[in-house]
Amino acid sequence: MRADLDRTELADFLRRCRARLEPADVGLTAGSRRRTPGLRREEVAQLTGASVDHYTRLEQSRGSRPSRQMLSALARALRLGEDERDHLFHLAGEEPPRDRLGPTQHVRPGLLMVLDRLHDAPAQIFSDRGEVLAQNAMAVALVGETRPGHNVVRSWFTDPSTRTLFPPEDHETHSRIHVAQLRAVSAARPDDAQLGALVRELREGSVEFEALWTEHRVALRRAERKRFLHPVVGLLDLECEVLLSAACGQSLVIHTARPGSEAHEGLKLLRVVGVQEFGQRVK
């Protein structure tokens, strides 16, 4: 049974967490005319994907019970540590997430801080099951905005539109990398129910996945080159650096280009295009 929602304490906690962060702490530009320290309500709403009205109601002790998805989004947006994340869930009358057999969905604040400071390189944080946990503005400009928890392995084998971001001649390589990564993680965590369900779903629903799975190739994702077909910038041949955090089953994937190269110029253009599109989206 869920506990009661403590609207007053929840509102106070949200206000205080918001006030202690500056825009630069979450990868945003400060802009002008800031009369008080901390993030603005509309900035927190932007980071969570919620409406400004919905978030404002939470801070004014008159909102409805936030969903578990919203609570997780708030924990990421406000850069909460695990204890603070649990406290947020308790105030909302919810049991904090417990995922002892698999990677936690809660990204460490320090890892998010690194992500926020990568202004000129597309970067995303993934679980080792292939779930997108966070992405910076450049990653949104490169691959589109992805809801937290979206699984890139599932979409690769079940949604053909996912592959339009990559040259056709690279598709087989991407497929093999996805399956080999999932094979390695499955062997390391045979009791991970979510991982087991994902593998069963893909083996039953994708002929390609099943064929590659039976080959039994195993490899964790490491540094590599990756080519993207962006609808505005065109072909981008990028270096893909993978920073692993074995303790929490997460990785920070960063795409860069050698200074002076065509890809480097393409990333600079992508940054401008991304900022323009973002500005149009939030108006």
Secondary structure per residue as TSV (DSSP state, phi and psi in degrees):
chain	resnum	aa	ss	phi	psi
A	1	M	-	360.0	135.4
A	2	R	-	-75.6	147.1
A	3	A	-	-78.6	173.2
A	4	D	-	-74.0	149.0
A	5	L	-	-79.1	122.8
A	6	D	-	-96.4	87.8
A	7	R	H	-62.1	-39.6
A	8	T	H	-65.8	-49.2
A	9	E	H	-68.7	-37.0
A	10	L	H	-62.2	-45.4
A	11	A	H	-61.3	-43.1
A	12	D	H	-64.9	-41.7
A	13	F	H	-64.4	-43.2
A	14	L	H	-63.1	-43.7
A	15	R	H	-62.3	-43.4
A	16	R	H	-70.1	-37.3
A	17	C	H	-67.1	-38.3
A	18	R	H	-65.9	-40.3
A	19	A	H	-68.4	-23.9
A	20	R	T	-87.8	-4.3
A	21	L	-	-104.7	144.1
A	22	E	-	-105.9	157.2
A	23	P	G	-51.6	-40.9
A	24	A	G	-62.3	-25.1
A	25	D	G	-68.7	-20.6
A	26	V	G	-121.7	17.0
A	27	G	T	81.2	19.8
A	28	L	-	-109.0	156.2
A	29	T	-	-86.2	145.9
A	30	A	-	-70.9	-35.4
A	31	G	-	71.9	-155.2
A	32	S	S	-127.2	173.7
A	33	R	-	59.1	47.2
A	34	R	-	-95.2	112.6
A	35	R	-	-87.9	-25.0
A	36	T	S	-129.6	153.0
A	37	P	S	-71.2	162.0
A	38	G	S	97.1	176.5
A	39	L	-	-75.9	154.6
A	40	R	-	-85.1	158.8
A	41	R	H	-59.8	-40.2
A	42	E	H	-66.2	-26.2
A	43	E	H	-73.1	-39.6
A	44	V	H	-65.1	-42.3
A	45	A	H	-59.4	-42.5
A	46	Q	H	-60.7	-42.7
A	47	L	H	-69.5	-27.6
A	48	T	H	-93.5	-15.9
A	49	G	T	82.9	10.3
A	50	A	-	-95.4	165.7
A	51	S	-	-75.3	154.2
A	52	V	H	-62.8	-38.1
A	53	D	H	-62.9	-43.3
A	54	H	H	-62.5	-46.2
A	55	Y	H	-66.4	-41.1
A	56	T	H	-59.0	-40.6
A	57	R	H	-61.6	-36.9
A	58	L	H	-63.5	-41.1
A	59	E	H	-73.7	-17.8
A	60	Q	T	-101.1	14.2
A	61	S	T	61.5	28.4
A	62	R	-	-133.0	15.4
A	63	G	-	-87.0	162.0
A	64	S	-	-74.7	171.1
A	65	R	-	-62.3	121.3
A	66	P	-	-68.2	146.0
A	67	S	-	-70.1	164.4
A	68	R	H	-64.0	-35.6
A	69	Q	H	-64.0	-40.9
A	70	M	H	-65.8	-39.9
A	71	L	H	-63.1	-41.6
A	72	S	H	-64.5	-39.0
A	73	A	H	-65.8	-39.0
A	74	L	H	-65.0	-40.5
A	75	A	H	-61.4	-40.2
A	76	R	H	-69.6	-46.4
A	77	A	H	-62.0	-38.6
A	78	L	T	-91.8	6.0
A	79	R	T	55.3	49.5
A	80	L	-	-82.0	141.5
A	81	G	-	-72.6	175.0
A	82	E	H	-63.1	-41.1
A	83	D	H	-65.2	-40.0
A	84	E	H	-67.7	-38.9
A	85	R	H	-59.5	-45.4
A	86	D	H	-62.5	-40.0
A	87	H	H	-61.8	-42.1
A	88	L	H	-58.8	-46.0
A	89	F	H	-62.5	-41.9
A	90	H	H	-63.1	-41.6
A	91	L	H	-63.1	-30.5
A	92	A	T	-85.1	2.5
A	93	G	T	77.4	24.4
A	94	E	-	-119.2	149.8
A	95	E	-	-78.1	130.1
A	96	P	-	-60.8	152.0
A	97	P	-	-60.7	137.4
A	98	R	-	-129.0	117.2
A	99	D	-	-138.0	69.4
A	100	R	T	-71.1	-25.1
A	101	L	T	-88.2	-15.1
A	102	G	S	-130.6	-176.1
A	103	P	-	-69.7	142.0
A	104	T	-	-69.8	145.2
A	105	Q	S	-83.5	-7.1
A	106	H	S	-89.5	116.3
A	107	V	-	-81.0	133.5
A	108	R	-	-60.7	137.2
A	109	P	H	-53.5	-38.4
A	110	G	H	-61.9	-39.3
A	111	L	H	-68.5	-37.5
A	112	L	H	-65.8	-36.3
A	113	M	H	-62.0	-40.5
A	114	V	H	-63.2	-44.9
A	115	L	H	-58.8	-43.5
A	116	D	H	-62.3	-28.0
A	117	R	T	-89.6	-0.3
A	118	L	-	-92.1	78.3
A	119	H	-	-79.1	-24.0
A	120	D	S	-113.0	11.1
A	121	A	S	-137.0	130.9
A	122	P	-	-63.2	132.0
A	123	A	E	-147.3	143.2
A	124	Q	E	-140.2	153.2
A	125	I	E	-109.7	128.6
A	126	F	E	-120.9	150.8
A	127	S	E	-81.2	164.1
A	128	D	T	-76.2	-2.0
A	129	R	T	-88.0	-6.0
A	130	G	S	98.5	12.8
A	131	E	B	-86.1	134.7
A	132	V	E	-77.4	121.6
A	133	L	E	-103.3	-28.8
A	134	A	E	-166.2	154.7
A	135	Q	E	-149.4	151.3
A	136	N	-	-92.1	177.4
A	137	A	H	-62.4	-35.6
A	138	M	H	-67.7	-35.2
A	139	A	H	-66.6	-38.4
A	140	V	H	-61.8	-42.1
A	141	A	H	-65.8	-30.6
A	142	L	H	-83.1	-49.0
A	143	V	H	-117.0	-2.9
A	144	G	-	95.0	159.6
A	145	E	-	-75.7	132.4
A	146	T	-	-121.4	130.6
A	147	R	-	-67.7	141.7
A	148	P	T	-57.7	133.7
A	149	G	T	98.5	-12.2
A	150	H	-	-61.4	131.9
A	151	N	B	-98.7	116.3
A	152	V	H	-73.2	-26.0
A	153	V	H	-70.6	-45.0
A	154	R	H	-60.0	-47.1
A	155	S	H	-67.0	-32.9
A	156	W	H	-61.6	-39.5
A	157	F	H	-95.6	-6.9
A	158	T	H	-122.9	-15.9
A	159	D	-	-123.7	101.7
A	160	P	G	-58.6	-27.4
A	161	S	G	-64.5	-23.7
A	162	T	G	-60.0	-33.4
A	163	R	G	-79.5	-11.4
A	164	T	G	-66.9	-15.0
A	165	L	G	-76.7	-8.0
A	166	F	S	-131.0	146.2
A	167	P	-	-57.7	139.2
A	168	P	G	-54.7	-35.6
A	169	E	G	-69.1	-11.6
A	170	D	G	-97.3	-7.1
A	171	H	H	-60.7	-43.4
A	172	E	H	-62.0	-39.8
A	173	T	H	-62.2	-45.2
A	174	H	H	-61.9	-40.8
A	175	S	H	-61.2	-45.2
A	176	R	H	-64.8	-39.3
A	177	I	H	-64.3	-44.3
A	178	H	H	-59.5	-46.6
A	179	V	H	-70.0	-41.3
A	180	A	H	-63.7	-38.4
A	181	Q	H	-64.0	-45.5
A	182	L	H	-65.9	-35.4
A	183	R	H	-61.1	-47.0
A	184	A	H	-63.5	-44.0
A	185	V	H	-68.6	-37.8
A	186	S	H	-62.0	-39.7
A	187	A	H	-68.3	-34.8
A	188	A	H	-73.6	-29.1
A	189	R	-	-131.9	71.8
A	190	P	T	-66.4	-17.1
A	191	D	T	-97.2	6.3
A	192	D	-	-75.7	105.2
A	193	A	H	-64.0	-40.9
A	194	Q	H	-65.4	-40.2
A	195	L	H	-66.4	-43.7
A	196	G	H	-61.7	-40.1
A	197	A	H	-65.5	-38.7
A	198	L	H	-63.8	-45.2
A	199	V	H	-63.0	-44.0
A	200	R	H	-62.0	-43.1
A	201	E	H	-59.4	-44.6
A	202	L	H	-74.9	-34.7
A	203	R	H	-65.7	-36.2
A	204	E	H	-81.2	-29.3
A	205	G	H	-101.8	-10.5
A	206	S	-	-133.2	117.2
A	207	V	H	-63.6	-40.0
A	208	E	H	-63.0	-46.0
A	209	F	H	-61.4	-45.6
A	210	E	H	-59.8	-42.5
A	211	A	H	-63.2	-43.0
A	212	L	H	-72.0	-34.7
A	213	W	H	-62.3	-39.8
A	214	T	H	-70.5	-16.7
A	215	E	H	-71.9	-20.1
A	216	H	T	59.2	41.8
A	217	R	-	-85.0	140.0
A	218	V	-	-129.6	129.3
A	219	A	-	-168.7	132.0
A	220	L	-	-82.7	147.4
A	221	R	-	-66.5	128.2
A	222	R	-	-124.8	-167.0
A	223	A	S	-62.4	141.2
A	224	E	E	-160.9	176.3
A	225	R	E	-101.5	146.2
A	226	K	E	-142.8	134.2
A	227	R	E	-107.2	136.1
A	228	F	E	-120.3	144.9
A	229	L	E	-108.0	94.4
A	230	H	E	-87.1	136.8
A	231	P	T	-64.1	-21.3
A	232	V	T	-108.1	-48.3
A	233	V	T	-80.0	-28.4
A	234	G	E	95.0	-152.3
A	235	L	E	-74.6	128.9
A	236	L	E	-122.2	116.6
A	237	D	E	-99.2	103.9
A	238	L	E	-117.2	153.8
A	239	E	E	-83.3	133.1
A	240	C	E	-112.1	109.9
A	241	E	E	-102.7	131.9
A	242	V	E	-117.4	116.7
A	243	L	E	-102.9	114.9
A	244	L	E	-92.5	141.4
A	245	S	E	-119.7	88.6
A	246	A	T	-62.1	-29.9
A	247	A	T	-63.4	-33.2
A	248	C	T	-119.9	10.5
A	249	G	T	63.9	35.7
A	250	Q	E	-127.1	157.9
A	251	S	E	-139.8	145.3
A	252	L	E	-103.3	116.5
A	253	V	E	-106.7	120.8
A	254	I	E	-120.2	133.7
A	255	H	E	-109.7	124.9
A	256	T	E	-132.1	172.4
A	257	A	-	-143.1	149.2
A	258	R	-	-66.2	130.2
A	259	P	T	-53.5	135.2
A	260	G	T	91.5	-13.2
A	261	S	S	-80.2	165.5
A	262	E	H	-61.3	-38.0
A	263	A	H	-65.2	-35.9
A	264	H	H	-65.3	-41.9
A	265	E	H	-65.3	-36.6
A	266	G	H	-64.0	-38.6
A	267	L	H	-66.1	-37.6
A	268	K	H	-63.7	-40.6
A	269	L	H	-67.2	-38.7
A	270	L	H	-61.2	-37.4
A	271	R	H	-63.4	-41.4
A	272	V	H	-66.9	-46.5
A	273	V	H	-61.0	-43.1
A	274	G	H	-63.3	-42.3
A	275	V	H	-63.6	-41.9
A	276	Q	H	-63.7	-45.3
A	277	E	H	-64.9	-38.9
A	278	F	H	-64.7	-42.2
A	279	G	H	-61.7	-38.9
A	280	Q	H	-68.1	-33.7
A	281	R	H	-72.1	-32.9
A	282	V	H	-95.6	-1.4
A	283	K	-	-70.9	360.0
